[in-house]
Amino acid sequence: MPEVRLLVTEYQAEVKVCPHCQGQQQADFPEDVPGQVQYGPRFHALALNLTVGHFLPLKRTCDVLEDLCGRRISEGTLVLGQKVASHNLANFEEHLKEALLGEKVLHADETGSKVSGKLNWIHVVSSKMLTFFAHHPNRGMEAVQDMDVLPKFTDVLMHDAWQTYFGLPARHALCNAHLLRELRAIFEHQGQEWAGKLREALQDIYHQRKTGSLSTVQKTLFRAQFTDLVEQGLSLNPGNPGTPGQKGRVKQSIARNLALRLREHQSAVLRFLEDDPLPFDNNQAERDIRMVVVKRKISGGFRSTEGGRVFCRIRSYISTLRKQELNVFEGLTSIFRGDPVLPRFSW
């Protein structure tokens, strides 16, 4: 491996004076050289890849850069580089939102994120080739509307049955990986056979769909079995009437709540039977949001809400480049040259 060291470049701009009018003209410096002393695009790209790409805390990033390049920079320089990158990626984010609206299936998820010790949220809307992260103080519909994607999306939205998503105009599909875990817990911990039978039936019909097409008869029989087992679950778990004078919603058992959800959202649970390319689960969004969880474990939260938003925009870019097998370091370098490499937004 060649030695890693900083290369110092001096730029000179000639100044010419017209012998007739005495007017003075000076050559322009390159667009990515706005200051008298500064770090170059590749150095900033390396720092950004360490902090946002690999989640190193600011101090540890300064340590790594000092060990590699023999020059220690301040944490403020790292933060400034992130802000510059976020500003230069504004156009990318607009194209990304527009491209997401053209997808047939979107996946959505969210996770907590601390800002100066206070709980905020990071939301993700993604597909196989695109990722969009957004940071917001709230978890609910206000955050979803500010992202300005899902309120306009009318095709299939895969999620984990969070109630806010049901207020959106999309055709809903629920994550069956979550459902299988819930059914297994009720069967193993509470001994309710309807849950175990429904879990086995779901797995069987899914594997049949993977290995070949399902006939109309097979789908009809499975739906009837699904309805019957859910009704068994409701019969075995009668509703809790609550106490006289009690206000608000009466708390029900976990098993009853699950059975009620399955009855109410049966079409969303079983949408994978009709939409052939539709995934069985929401693993796409979970894989995307997992990297944010890794960041939270390694370097903690953010110092400000703006810092969270800056991180999310850059992380959207990095994740999308990786999905499309584009070189992340070259992409990050292009940001600081003022002409970001844009991924494909249609295929």
ZADO-1210 file (C-alpha; in nm, 4 decimals, padded with zeros to 6 digits):
<atoms>
<atom x="00.0000" y="00.0000" z="00.0000" code="MET" pos="1"/>
<atom x="00.1478" y="00.3394" z="-00.0907" code="PRO" pos="2"/>
<atom x="00.2205" y="00.5912" z="00.1832" code="GLU" pos="3"/>
<atom x="-00.0753" y="00.8118" z="00.2703" code="VAL" pos="4"/>
<atom x="00.0209" y="01.1775" z="00.3005" code="ARG" pos="5"/>
<atom x="-00.1196" y="01.5199" z="00.2282" code="LEU" pos="6"/>
<atom x="-00.0273" y="01.6765" z="-00.1035" code="LEU" pos="7"/>
<atom x="-00.0063" y="02.0560" z="-00.0882" code="VAL" pos="8"/>
<atom x="-00.0953" y="02.2421" z="-00.4080" code="THR" pos="9"/>
<atom x="-00.0380" y="02.6143" z="-00.4658" code="GLU" pos="10"/>
<atom x="-00.2611" y="02.7945" z="-00.7137" code="TYR" pos="11"/>
<atom x="-00.1449" y="03.1160" z="-00.8754" code="GLN" pos="12"/>
<atom x="-00.3625" y="03.3575" z="-01.0707" code="ALA" pos="13"/>
<atom x="-00.1932" y="03.6023" z="-01.3020" code="GLU" pos="14"/>
<atom x="-00.2919" y="03.9657" z="-01.2940" code="VAL" pos="15"/>
<atom x="-00.2628" y="04.1655" z="-01.6160" code="LYS" pos="16"/>
<atom x="-00.2855" y="04.5430" z="-01.6635" code="VAL" pos="17"/>
<atom x="-00.3935" y="04.6859" z="-01.9981" code="CYS" pos="18"/>
<atom x="-00.1235" y="04.9262" z="-02.1289" code="PRO" pos="19"/>
<atom x="-00.3872" y="05.1492" z="-02.2884" code="HIS" pos="20"/>
<atom x="-00.6768" y="05.1815" z="-02.0395" code="CYS" pos="21"/>
<atom x="-00.4803" y="05.0623" z="-01.7355" code="GLN" pos="22"/>
<atom x="-00.7670" y="04.8201" z="-01.6573" code="GLY" pos="23"/>
<atom x="-00.6704" y="04.5293" z="-01.4344" code="GLN" pos="24"/>
<atom x="-00.7794" y="04.1689" z="-01.5053" code="GLN" pos="25"/>
<atom x="-00.7189" y="03.8649" z="-01.2821" code="GLN" pos="26"/>
<atom x="-00.7530" y="03.4994" z="-01.3783" code="ALA" pos="27"/>
<atom x="-01.0129" y="03.2924" z="-01.1906" code="ASP" pos="28"/>
<atom x="-00.9224" y="03.0248" z="-00.9411" code="PHE" pos="29"/>
<atom x="-01.0914" y="02.6812" z="-00.9747" code="PRO" pos="30"/>
<atom x="-01.4442" y="02.6697" z="-00.8357" code="GLU" pos="31"/>
<atom x="-01.3451" y="02.4218" z="-00.5637" code="ASP" pos="32"/>
<atom x="-01.0678" y="02.6556" z="-00.4376" code="VAL" pos="33"/>
<atom x="-01.2629" y="02.9394" z="-00.2730" code="PRO" pos="34"/>
<atom x="-01.0258" y="03.0076" z="00.0194" code="GLY" pos="35"/>
<atom x="-00.6641" y="03.1011" z="00.0654" code="GLN" pos="36"/>
<atom x="-00.5950" y="02.7867" z="00.2731" code="VAL" pos="37"/>
<atom x="-00.8214" y="02.4826" z="00.2641" code="GLN" pos="38"/>
<atom x="-00.8425" y="02.1049" z="00.2487" code="TYR" pos="39"/>
<atom x="-00.9193" y="01.9505" z="-00.0887" code="GLY" pos="40"/>
<atom x="-01.2181" y="01.7454" z="-00.2061" code="PRO" pos="41"/>
<atom x="-01.0536" y="01.4050" z="-00.1506" code="ARG" pos="42"/>
<atom x="-00.9547" y="01.4893" z="00.2064" code="PHE" pos="43"/>
<atom x="-01.3086" y="01.6090" z="00.2854" code="HIS" pos="44"/>
<atom x="-01.4500" y="01.2978" z="00.1162" code="ALA" pos="45"/>
<atom x="-01.2343" y="01.0734" z="00.3350" code="LEU" pos="46"/>
<atom x="-01.3473" y="01.2557" z="00.6494" code="ALA" pos="47"/>
<atom x="-01.7118" y="01.2369" z="00.5432" code="LEU" pos="48"/>
<atom x="-01.6851" y="00.8666" z="00.4678" code="ASN" pos="49"/>
<atom x="-01.5482" y="00.8053" z="00.8170" code="LEU" pos="50"/>
<atom x="-01.8150" y="01.0062" z="00.9994" code="THR" pos="51"/>
<atom x="-02.1319" y="00.9433" z="00.7944" code="VAL" pos="52"/>
<atom x="-02.0280" y="00.6342" z="00.6002" code="GLY" pos="53"/>
<atom x="-01.8770" y="00.4420" z="00.8914" code="HIS" pos="54"/>
<atom x="-02.0186" y="00.6325" z="01.1912" code="PHE" pos="55"/>
<atom x="-01.6949" y="00.7256" z="01.3653" code="LEU" pos="56"/>
<atom x="-01.7380" y="00.9950" z="01.6319" code="PRO" pos="57"/>
<atom x="-01.5825" y="01.3309" z="01.5496" code="LEU" pos="58"/>
<atom x="-01.2880" y="01.2977" z="01.7879" code="LYS" pos="59"/>
<atom x="-01.1993" y="00.9487" z="01.6658" code="ARG" pos="60"/>
<atom x="-01.2194" y="01.0700" z="01.3058" code="THR" pos="61"/>
<atom x="-00.9698" y="01.3447" z="01.3896" code="CYS" pos="62"/>
<atom x="-00.7442" y="01.0779" z="01.5455" code="ASP" pos="63"/>
<atom x="-00.7596" y="00.8556" z="01.2361" code="VAL" pos="64"/>
<atom x="-00.6873" y="01.1447" z="00.9990" code="LEU" pos="65"/>
<atom x="-00.3908" y="01.2544" z="01.2119" code="GLU" pos="66"/>
<atom x="-00.2503" y="00.8987" z="01.2127" code="ASP" pos="67"/>
<atom x="-00.2951" y="00.8573" z="00.8370" code="LEU" pos="68"/>
<atom x="-00.2093" y="01.2037" z="00.7082" code="CYS" pos="69"/>
<atom x="00.0058" y="01.3535" z="00.9815" code="GLY" pos="70"/>
<atom x="-00.2267" y="01.6511" z="01.0229" code="ARG" pos="71"/>
<atom x="-00.4861" y="01.6994" z="01.2943" code="ARG" pos="72"/>
<atom x="-00.7967" y="01.8924" z="01.2015" code="ILE" pos="73"/>
<atom x="-01.0622" y="02.0328" z="01.4315" code="SER" pos="74"/>
<atom x="-01.4031" y="01.8797" z="01.4899" code="GLU" pos="75"/>
<atom x="-01.5484" y="02.2054" z="01.3590" code="GLY" pos="76"/>
<atom x="-01.3873" y="02.1403" z="01.0210" code="THR" pos="77"/>
<atom x="-01.5593" y="01.8008" z="01.0073" code="LEU" pos="78"/>
<atom x="-01.8967" y="01.9567" z="01.0886" code="VAL" pos="79"/>
<atom x="-01.8432" y="02.2297" z="00.8291" code="LEU" pos="80"/>
<atom x="-01.7632" y="01.9639" z="00.5685" code="GLY" pos="81"/>
<atom x="-02.0873" y="01.7837" z="00.6482" code="GLN" pos="82"/>
<atom x="-02.2866" y="02.1057" z="00.6070" code="LYS" pos="83"/>
<atom x="-02.1211" y="02.1809" z="00.2719" code="VAL" pos="84"/>
<atom x="-02.1941" y="01.8283" z="00.1506" code="ALA" pos="85"/>
<atom x="-02.5575" y="01.8481" z="00.2606" code="SER" pos="86"/>
<atom x="-02.5999" y="02.1824" z="00.0816" code="HIS" pos="87"/>
<atom x="-02.4501" y="02.0435" z="-00.2393" code="ASN" pos="88"/>
<atom x="-02.6820" y="01.7390" z="-00.2225" code="LEU" pos="89"/>
<atom x="-03.0071" y="01.9384" z="-00.2135" code="ALA" pos="90"/>
<atom x="-03.0642" y="01.8751" z="-00.5837" code="ASN" pos="91"/>
<atom x="-02.9963" y="01.5025" z="-00.5374" code="PHE" pos="92"/>
<atom x="-03.2621" y="01.4833" z="-00.2644" code="GLU" pos="93"/>
<atom x="-03.5257" y="01.6462" z="-00.4859" code="GLU" pos="94"/>
<atom x="-03.4541" y="01.3988" z="-00.7671" code="HIS" pos="95"/>
<atom x="-03.4607" y="01.1155" z="-00.5120" code="LEU" pos="96"/>
<atom x="-03.8084" y="01.2083" z="-00.3860" code="LYS" pos="97"/>
<atom x="-03.9434" y="01.2285" z="-00.7385" code="GLU" pos="98"/>
<atom x="-03.7921" y="00.8908" z="-00.8271" code="ALA" pos="99"/>
<atom x="-03.9429" y="00.7229" z="-00.5193" code="LEU" pos="100"/>
<atom x="-04.2900" y="00.8287" z="-00.6327" code="LEU" pos="101"/>
<atom x="-04.2355" y="00.6294" z="-00.9514" code="GLY" pos="102"/>
<atom x="-04.1643" y="00.3024" z="-00.7693" code="GLU" pos="103"/>
<atom x="-04.4193" y="00.0200" z="-00.7639" code="LYS" pos="104"/>
<atom x="-04.3372" y="-00.0792" z="-00.4040" code="VAL" pos="105"/>
<atom x="-04.1939" y="00.1332" z="-00.1232" code="LEU" pos="106"/>
<atom x="-04.0805" y="00.0207" z="00.2205" code="HIS" pos="107"/>
<atom x="-04.1104" y="00.2403" z="00.5309" code="ALA" pos="108"/>
<atom x="-03.9775" y="00.2223" z="00.8852" code="ASP" pos="109"/>
<atom x="-03.8575" y="00.4501" z="01.1654" code="GLU" pos="110"/>
<atom x="-03.6299" y="00.4443" z="01.4699" code="THR" pos="111"/>
<atom x="-03.5498" y="00.6702" z="01.7640" code="GLY" pos="112"/>
<atom x="-03.2655" y="00.9227" z="01.7506" code="SER" pos="113"/>
<atom x="-03.1391" y="01.1401" z="02.0378" code="LYS" pos="114"/>
<atom x="-03.0690" y="01.5117" z="01.9923" code="VAL" pos="115"/>
<atom x="-02.8903" y="01.6519" z="02.2984" code="SER" pos="116"/>
<atom x="-03.0507" y="01.3742" z="02.5019" code="GLY" pos="117"/>
<atom x="-03.4047" y="01.4375" z="02.3722" code="LYS" pos="118"/>
<atom x="-03.5855" y="01.1721" z="02.1689" code="LEU" pos="119"/>
<atom x="-03.6251" y="01.2475" z="01.7978" code="ASN" pos="120"/>
<atom x="-03.6894" y="01.0141" z="01.5046" code="TRP" pos="121"/>
<atom x="-03.5246" y="00.9032" z="01.1816" code="ILE" pos="122"/>
<atom x="-03.7636" y="00.7809" z="00.9117" code="HIS" pos="123"/>
<atom x="-03.6733" y="00.5818" z="00.6022" code="VAL" pos="124"/>
<atom x="-03.8581" y="00.5343" z="00.2744" code="VAL" pos="125"/>
<atom x="-03.6746" y="00.3012" z="00.0394" code="SER" pos="126"/>
<atom x="-03.6792" y="00.0580" z="-00.2484" code="SER" pos="127"/>
<atom x="-03.4287" y="-00.1921" z="-00.3837" code="LYS" pos="128"/>
<atom x="-03.2275" y="00.0837" z="-00.5561" code="MET" pos="129"/>
<atom x="-03.3101" y="00.4028" z="-00.3613" code="LEU" pos="130"/>
<atom x="-03.2923" y="00.5169" z="00.0022" code="THR" pos="131"/>
<atom x="-03.4329" y="00.8326" z="00.1583" code="PHE" pos="132"/>
<atom x="-03.3703" y="00.9148" z="00.5256" code="PHE" pos="133"/>
<atom x="-03.5282" y="01.2072" z="00.7081" code="ALA" pos="134"/>
<atom x="-03.4811" y="01.3394" z="01.0611" code="HIS" pos="135"/>
<atom x="-03.7707" y="01.4883" z="01.2557" code="HIS" pos="136"/>
<atom x="-03.8566" y="01.5764" z="01.6182" code="PRO" pos="137"/>
<atom x="-04.1831" y="01.3804" z="01.5871" code="ASN" pos="138"/>
<atom x="-04.2719" y="01.0270" z="01.4900" code="ARG" pos="139"/>
<atom x="-04.6262" y="01.0793" z="01.3577" code="GLY" pos="140"/>
<atom x="-04.8012" y="01.2184" z="01.0519" code="MET" pos="141"/>
<atom x="-04.6283" y="01.5573" z="01.0750" code="GLU" pos="142"/>
<atom x="-04.2937" y="01.3898" z="01.0053" code="ALA" pos="143"/>
<atom x="-04.4376" y="01.1822" z="00.7195" code="VAL" pos="144"/>
<atom x="-04.5853" y="01.4939" z="00.5594" code="GLN" pos="145"/>
<atom x="-04.2594" y="01.6876" z="00.5934" code="ASP" pos="146"/>
<atom x="-04.0785" y="01.4108" z="00.4051" code="MET" pos="147"/>
<atom x="-04.3146" y="01.4889" z="00.1154" code="ASP" pos="148"/>
<atom x="-04.3109" y="01.1424" z="-00.0410" code="VAL" pos="149"/>
<atom x="-04.5659" y="00.9051" z="00.1112" code="LEU" pos="150"/>
<atom x="-04.8604" y="01.1519" z="00.1111" code="PRO" pos="151"/>
<atom x="-04.8300" y="01.1552" z="-00.2709" code="LYS" pos="152"/>
<atom x="-04.7618" y="00.7841" z="-00.3168" code="PHE" pos="153"/>
<atom x="-05.0558" y="00.5700" z="-00.4327" code="THR" pos="154"/>
<atom x="-04.8997" y="00.2326" z="-00.5132" code="ASP" pos="155"/>
<atom x="-04.8012" y="-00.0421" z="-00.2636" code="VAL" pos="156"/>
<atom x="-04.6487" y="00.0640" z="00.0691" code="LEU" pos="157"/>
<atom x="-04.4926" y="-00.2131" z="00.2800" code="MET" pos="158"/>
<atom x="-04.4746" y="-00.1430" z="00.6547" code="HIS" pos="159"/>
<atom x="-04.5126" y="-00.2993" z="00.9979" code="ASP" pos="160"/>
<atom x="-04.8729" y="-00.1920" z="01.0737" code="ALA" pos="161"/>
<atom x="-04.7873" y="00.1355" z="01.2463" code="TRP" pos="162"/>
<atom x="-05.1233" y="00.3122" z="01.2599" code="GLN" pos="163"/>
<atom x="-04.9989" y="00.6389" z="01.1058" code="THR" pos="164"/>
<atom x="-04.9232" y="00.4664" z="00.7759" code="TYR" pos="165"/>
<atom x="-05.2861" y="00.3598" z="00.7378" code="PHE" pos="166"/>
<atom x="-05.3790" y="00.7279" z="00.7041" code="GLY" pos="167"/>
<atom x="-05.1869" y="00.7474" z="00.3752" code="LEU" pos="168"/>
<atom x="-05.3396" y="00.6995" z="00.0266" code="PRO" pos="169"/>
<atom x="-05.1168" y="00.4025" z="-00.0650" code="ALA" pos="170"/>
<atom x="-05.2304" y="00.0422" z="-00.1065" code="ARG" pos="171"/>
<atom x="-05.1008" y="-00.1185" z="00.2117" code="HIS" pos="172"/>
<atom x="-04.9025" y="-00.4381" z="00.2557" code="ALA" pos="173"/>
<atom x="-04.7978" y="-00.5603" z="00.5999" code="LEU" pos="174"/>
<atom x="-04.4684" y="-00.7219" z="00.6945" code="CYS" pos="175"/>
<atom x="-04.5304" y="-01.0925" z="00.7422" code="ASN" pos="176"/>
<atom x="-04.1922" y="-01.1505" z="00.9068" code="ALA" pos="177"/>
<atom x="-04.3261" y="-00.9463" z="01.2010" code="HIS" pos="178"/>
<atom x="-04.6468" y="-01.1470" z="01.1923" code="LEU" pos="179"/>
<atom x="-04.4665" y="-01.4820" z="01.2009" code="LEU" pos="180"/>
<atom x="-04.2724" y="-01.3737" z="01.5099" code="ARG" pos="181"/>
<atom x="-04.5894" y="-01.2585" z="01.6848" code="GLU" pos="182"/>
<atom x="-04.7742" y="-01.5818" z="01.6029" code="LEU" pos="183"/>
<atom x="-04.4811" y="-01.7900" z="01.7235" code="ARG" pos="184"/>
<atom x="-04.4675" y="-01.6041" z="02.0556" code="ALA" pos="185"/>
<atom x="-04.8415" y="-01.6530" z="02.1179" code="ILE" pos="186"/>
<atom x="-04.8197" y="-02.0228" z="02.0288" code="PHE" pos="187"/>
<atom x="-04.5074" y="-02.0993" z="02.2332" code="GLU" pos="188"/>
<atom x="-04.5719" y="-01.8804" z="02.5382" code="HIS" pos="189"/>
<atom x="-04.9501" y="-01.9001" z="02.5591" code="GLN" pos="190"/>
<atom x="-05.0129" y="-02.2391" z="02.3986" code="GLY" pos="191"/>
<atom x="-05.2783" y="-02.1090" z="02.1551" code="GLN" pos="192"/>
<atom x="-05.2905" y="-02.3569" z="01.8682" code="GLU" pos="193"/>
<atom x="-05.4675" y="-02.1225" z="01.6245" code="TRP" pos="194"/>
<atom x="-05.1542" y="-01.9069" z="01.6192" code="ALA" pos="195"/>
<atom x="-04.9259" y="-02.2029" z="01.5490" code="GLY" pos="196"/>
<atom x="-05.1516" y="-02.3334" z="01.2709" code="LYS" pos="197"/>
<atom x="-05.1778" y="-01.9895" z="01.1108" code="LEU" pos="198"/>
<atom x="-04.8012" y="-01.9493" z="01.1214" code="ARG" pos="199"/>
<atom x="-04.7474" y="-02.2834" z="00.9471" code="GLU" pos="200"/>
<atom x="-05.0138" y="-02.2049" z="00.6876" code="ALA" pos="201"/>
<atom x="-04.8561" y="-01.8677" z="00.6073" code="LEU" pos="202"/>
<atom x="-04.5133" y="-02.0229" z="00.5654" code="GLN" pos="203"/>
<atom x="-04.6497" y="-02.2994" z="00.3422" code="ASP" pos="204"/>
<atom x="-04.8413" y="-02.0668" z="00.1094" code="ILE" pos="205"/>
<atom x="-04.5417" y="-01.8333" z="00.0844" code="TYR" pos="206"/>
<atom x="-04.3055" y="-02.1167" z="-00.0152" code="HIS" pos="207"/>
<atom x="-04.5614" y="-02.2423" z="-00.2678" code="GLN" pos="208"/>
<atom x="-04.5740" y="-01.8954" z="-00.4214" code="ARG" pos="209"/>
<atom x="-04.1939" y="-01.8810" z="-00.4408" code="LYS" pos="210"/>
<atom x="-04.1648" y="-02.2159" z="-00.6181" code="THR" pos="211"/>
<atom x="-04.4481" y="-02.1578" z="-00.8640" code="GLY" pos="212"/>
<atom x="-04.7711" y="-01.9735" z="-00.9341" code="SER" pos="213"/>
<atom x="-05.0726" y="-02.0277" z="-00.7086" code="LEU" pos="214"/>
<atom x="-05.4054" y="-02.1237" z="-00.8570" code="SER" pos="215"/>
<atom x="-05.7247" y="-01.9364" z="-00.7794" code="THR" pos="216"/>
<atom x="-05.8511" y="-02.2401" z="-00.5875" code="VAL" pos="217"/>
<atom x="-05.5399" y="-02.2490" z="-00.3670" code="GLN" pos="218"/>
<atom x="-05.5750" y="-01.8801" z="-00.2860" code="LYS" pos="219"/>
<atom x="-05.9456" y="-01.9157" z="-00.2066" code="THR" pos="220"/>
<atom x="-05.8869" y="-02.2136" z="00.0233" code="LEU" pos="221"/>
<atom x="-05.6063" y="-02.0352" z="00.2047" code="PHE" pos="222"/>
<atom x="-05.8140" y="-01.7220" z="00.2593" code="ARG" pos="223"/>
<atom x="-06.0922" y="-01.9345" z="00.4056" code="ALA" pos="224"/>
<atom x="-05.8421" y="-02.1067" z="00.6364" code="GLN" pos="225"/>
<atom x="-05.6955" y="-01.7689" z="00.7340" code="PHE" pos="226"/>
<atom x="-06.0399" y="-01.6286" z="00.8226" code="THR" pos="227"/>
<atom x="-06.1332" y="-01.9398" z="01.0197" code="ASP" pos="228"/>
<atom x="-05.8143" y="-01.9398" z="01.2294" code="LEU" pos="229"/>
<atom x="-05.8445" y="-01.5671" z="01.3035" code="VAL" pos="230"/>
<atom x="-06.2024" y="-01.6188" z="01.4225" code="GLU" pos="231"/>
<atom x="-06.0785" y="-01.9015" z="01.6452" code="GLN" pos="232"/>
<atom x="-05.8284" y="-01.6579" z="01.7931" code="GLY" pos="233"/>
<atom x="-06.1017" y="-01.4039" z="01.8658" code="LEU" pos="234"/>
<atom x="-06.3213" y="-01.6722" z="02.0280" code="SER" pos="235"/>
<atom x="-06.0373" y="-01.7917" z="02.2514" code="LEU" pos="236"/>
<atom x="-05.9542" y="-01.4337" z="02.3512" code="ASN" pos="237"/>
<atom x="-06.2813" y="-01.2553" z="02.4345" code="PRO" pos="238"/>
<atom x="-06.2818" y="-00.8797" z="02.4705" code="GLY" pos="239"/>
<atom x="-06.2185" y="-00.7119" z="02.8031" code="ASN" pos="240"/>
<atom x="-06.5274" y="-00.4973" z="02.8799" code="PRO" pos="241"/>
<atom x="-06.3353" y="-00.2814" z="03.1254" code="GLY" pos="242"/>
<atom x="-06.4655" y="-00.1392" z="03.4498" code="THR" pos="243"/>
<atom x="-06.7804" y="00.0738" z="03.4886" code="PRO" pos="244"/>
<atom x="-06.7066" y="00.4414" z="03.4338" code="GLY" pos="245"/>
<atom x="-06.3697" y="00.3734" z="03.2702" code="GLN" pos="246"/>
<atom x="-06.2767" y="00.6286" z="03.0036" code="LYS" pos="247"/>
<atom x="-06.0726" y="00.5743" z="02.6909" code="GLY" pos="248"/>
<atom x="-05.9845" y="00.2559" z="02.5087" code="ARG" pos="249"/>
<atom x="-06.0045" y="-00.0646" z="02.7122" code="VAL" pos="250"/>
<atom x="-05.6777" y="-00.2595" z="02.7123" code="LYS" pos="251"/>
<atom x="-05.7031" y="-00.6003" z="02.5445" code="GLN" pos="252"/>
<atom x="-05.4744" y="-00.9026" z="02.5490" code="SER" pos="253"/>
<atom x="-05.1846" y="-00.9285" z="02.3034" code="ILE" pos="254"/>
<atom x="-05.3462" y="-01.2285" z="02.1322" code="ALA" pos="255"/>
<atom x="-05.6796" y="-01.0518" z="02.0859" code="ARG" pos="256"/>
<atom x="-05.5173" y="-00.7370" z="01.9524" code="ASN" pos="257"/>
<atom x="-05.3298" y="-00.9445" z="01.6962" code="LEU" pos="258"/>
<atom x="-05.6449" y="-01.1312" z="01.5892" code="ALA" pos="259"/>
<atom x="-05.8342" y="-00.8030" z="01.5569" code="LEU" pos="260"/>
<atom x="-05.5576" y="-00.6558" z="01.3418" code="ARG" pos="261"/>
<atom x="-05.5557" y="-00.9631" z="01.1175" code="LEU" pos="262"/>
<atom x="-05.9299" y="-00.9437" z="01.0666" code="ARG" pos="263"/>
<atom x="-05.9273" y="-00.5695" z="00.9981" code="GLU" pos="264"/>
<atom x="-05.6251" y="-00.5720" z="00.7655" code="HIS" pos="265"/>
<atom x="-05.6561" y="-00.9133" z="00.6022" code="GLN" pos="266"/>
<atom x="-05.6162" y="-00.7707" z="00.2518" code="SER" pos="267"/>
<atom x="-05.2912" y="-00.5943" z="00.3508" code="ALA" pos="268"/>
<atom x="-05.1528" y="-00.9074" z="00.5178" code="VAL" pos="269"/>
<atom x="-05.2302" y="-01.1255" z="00.2148" code="LEU" pos="270"/>
<atom x="-05.1468" y="-00.8757" z="-00.0585" code="ARG" pos="271"/>
<atom x="-04.8357" y="-01.0791" z="-00.1466" code="PHE" pos="272"/>
<atom x="-05.0691" y="-01.3438" z="-00.2921" code="LEU" pos="273"/>
<atom x="-05.1990" y="-01.1065" z="-00.5613" code="GLU" pos="274"/>
<atom x="-04.9031" y="-00.8781" z="-00.6324" code="ASP" pos="275"/>
<atom x="-04.6497" y="-01.1299" z="-00.7625" code="ASP" pos="276"/>
<atom x="-04.3316" y="-00.9153" z="-00.7307" code="PRO" pos="277"/>
<atom x="-04.4341" y="-00.7939" z="-00.3851" code="LEU" pos="278"/>
<atom x="-04.1962" y="-00.9065" z="-00.1061" code="PRO" pos="279"/>
<atom x="-04.3283" y="-01.1163" z="00.1807" code="PHE" pos="280"/>
<atom x="-04.1705" y="-00.8888" z="00.4415" code="ASP" pos="281"/>
<atom x="-04.0382" y="-00.5392" z="00.5128" code="ASN" pos="282"/>
<atom x="-03.6746" y="-00.6463" z="00.5358" code="ASN" pos="283"/>
<atom x="-03.5660" y="-00.3805" z="00.2840" code="GLN" pos="284"/>
<atom x="-03.6580" y="-00.0935" z="00.5157" code="ALA" pos="285"/>
<atom x="-03.5271" y="-00.2806" z="00.8195" code="GLU" pos="286"/>
<atom x="-03.1880" y="-00.3338" z="00.6562" code="ARG" pos="287"/>
<atom x="-03.1717" y="00.0348" z="00.5653" code="ASP" pos="288"/>
<atom x="-03.2746" y="00.1615" z="00.9095" code="ILE" pos="289"/>
<atom x="-03.0419" y="-00.0859" z="01.0834" code="ARG" pos="290"/>
<atom x="-02.7405" y="00.1197" z="00.9766" code="MET" pos="291"/>
<atom x="-02.8838" y="00.4178" z="01.1627" code="VAL" pos="292"/>
<atom x="-02.9118" y="00.1978" z="01.4717" code="VAL" pos="293"/>
<atom x="-02.5458" y="00.1027" z="01.4262" code="VAL" pos="294"/>
<atom x="-02.4582" y="00.4721" z="01.4126" code="LYS" pos="295"/>
<atom x="-02.6516" y="00.5321" z="01.7345" code="ARG" pos="296"/>
<atom x="-02.4585" y="00.2547" z="01.9117" code="LYS" pos="297"/>
<atom x="-02.1152" y="00.3657" z="01.7886" code="ILE" pos="298"/>
<atom x="-02.1274" y="00.7446" z="01.8065" code="SER" pos="299"/>
<atom x="-02.4532" y="00.8273" z="01.9842" code="GLY" pos="300"/>
<atom x="-02.7017" y="01.0941" z="01.8850" code="GLY" pos="301"/>
<atom x="-02.6744" y="01.4427" z="01.7411" code="PHE" pos="302"/>
<atom x="-02.5915" y="01.7799" z="01.8905" code="ARG" pos="303"/>
<atom x="-02.8703" y="01.9560" z="01.7010" code="SER" pos="304"/>
<atom x="-03.1738" y="01.8846" z="01.4835" code="THR" pos="305"/>
<atom x="-02.9873" y="02.0388" z="01.1902" code="GLU" pos="306"/>
<atom x="-02.7055" y="01.7897" z="01.2454" code="GLY" pos="307"/>
<atom x="-02.9554" y="01.5040" z="01.2199" code="GLY" pos="308"/>
<atom x="-03.0957" y="01.6384" z="00.8945" code="ARG" pos="309"/>
<atom x="-02.7492" y="01.6886" z="00.7484" code="VAL" pos="310"/>
<atom x="-02.6564" y="01.3313" z="00.8394" code="PHE" pos="311"/>
<atom x="-02.9748" y="01.1897" z="00.6837" code="CYS" pos="312"/>
<atom x="-02.9284" y="01.3647" z="00.3501" code="ARG" pos="313"/>
<atom x="-02.5688" y="01.2463" z="00.3181" code="ILE" pos="314"/>
<atom x="-02.6604" y="00.8966" z="00.4365" code="ARG" pos="315"/>
<atom x="-02.9374" y="00.8817" z="00.1727" code="SER" pos="316"/>
<atom x="-02.6743" y="00.9536" z="-00.0913" code="TYR" pos="317"/>
<atom x="-02.4264" y="00.6950" z="00.0401" code="ILE" pos="318"/>
<atom x="-02.6897" y="00.4233" z="00.0741" code="SER" pos="319"/>
<atom x="-02.8272" y="00.4864" z="-00.2764" code="THR" pos="320"/>
<atom x="-02.4771" y="00.4749" z="-00.4278" code="LEU" pos="321"/>
<atom x="-02.4059" y="00.1435" z="-00.2544" code="ARG" pos="322"/>
<atom x="-02.7328" y="-00.0097" z="-00.3743" code="LYS" pos="323"/>
<atom x="-02.6434" y="00.0839" z="-00.7311" code="GLN" pos="324"/>
<atom x="-02.2842" y="-00.0423" z="-00.6884" code="GLU" pos="325"/>
<atom x="-02.1317" y="00.2995" z="-00.7481" code="LEU" pos="326"/>
<atom x="-01.8042" y="00.4009" z="-00.5823" code="ASN" pos="327"/>
<atom x="-01.8898" y="00.5882" z="-00.2631" code="VAL" pos="328"/>
<atom x="-01.5526" y="00.7620" z="-00.2255" code="PHE" pos="329"/>
<atom x="-01.5662" y="00.8957" z="-00.5808" code="GLU" pos="330"/>
<atom x="-01.9218" y="01.0130" z="-00.5191" code="GLY" pos="331"/>
<atom x="-01.8276" y="01.1927" z="-00.1979" code="LEU" pos="332"/>
<atom x="-01.5299" y="01.3544" z="-00.3695" code="THR" pos="333"/>
<atom x="-01.7555" y="01.4823" z="-00.6469" code="SER" pos="334"/>
<atom x="-01.9746" y="01.6558" z="-00.3863" code="ILE" pos="335"/>
<atom x="-01.6877" y="01.8806" z="-00.2783" code="PHE" pos="336"/>
<atom x="-01.6012" y="01.9559" z="-00.6390" code="ARG" pos="337"/>
<atom x="-01.9480" y="02.1042" z="-00.6728" code="GLY" pos="338"/>
<atom x="-02.0772" y="01.8476" z="-00.9228" code="ASP" pos="339"/>
<atom x="-02.2101" y="01.5419" z="-00.7346" code="PRO" pos="340"/>
<atom x="-02.2245" y="01.2122" z="-00.9195" code="VAL" pos="341"/>
<atom x="-02.5955" y="01.1306" z="-00.9421" code="LEU" pos="342"/>
<atom x="-02.7179" y="00.7710" z="-00.9228" code="PRO" pos="343"/>
<atom x="-02.9754" y="00.6350" z="-01.1654" code="ARG" pos="344"/>
<atom x="-03.3311" y="00.7412" z="-01.0842" code="PHE" pos="345"/>
<atom x="-03.5083" y="00.5257" z="-01.3437" code="SER" pos="346"/>
<atom x="-03.4540" y="00.1767" z="-01.4894" code="TRP" pos="347"/>
</atoms>
